[in-house]
Amino acid sequence: MSTYTEQLITLAADECGQGRFDAATQLLRLALGQSGRDAFVLYGLGHMAYQQQNFAEAVRLFDQSIAMDATNPKAHIDRG
């Protein structure tokens, strides 16, 4: 993962912490575009979808994240 992608993820976490879920989602989509397909970024997008009560999209993104990296316990827990 590039430094730029890591910075986008950090900014997204800050936005999420401030309750700015739309901004966090946009930053994570930028990060996903930079990294191609990244299990951690997909998990983060799933978390944002959940926060915005878009549960079907959250499950879809958690499933994609788990398919790429089944070792992330948060993705399994949040999917449940």
Secondary structure, DSSP 8 states (H G I E B T S, - for coil): --HHHHHHHHHHHHHHHTT-HHHHHHHHHHHHHHHSS-HHHHHHHHHHHHHTT-HHHHHHHHHHHHHH-TT-HHHHHHH-
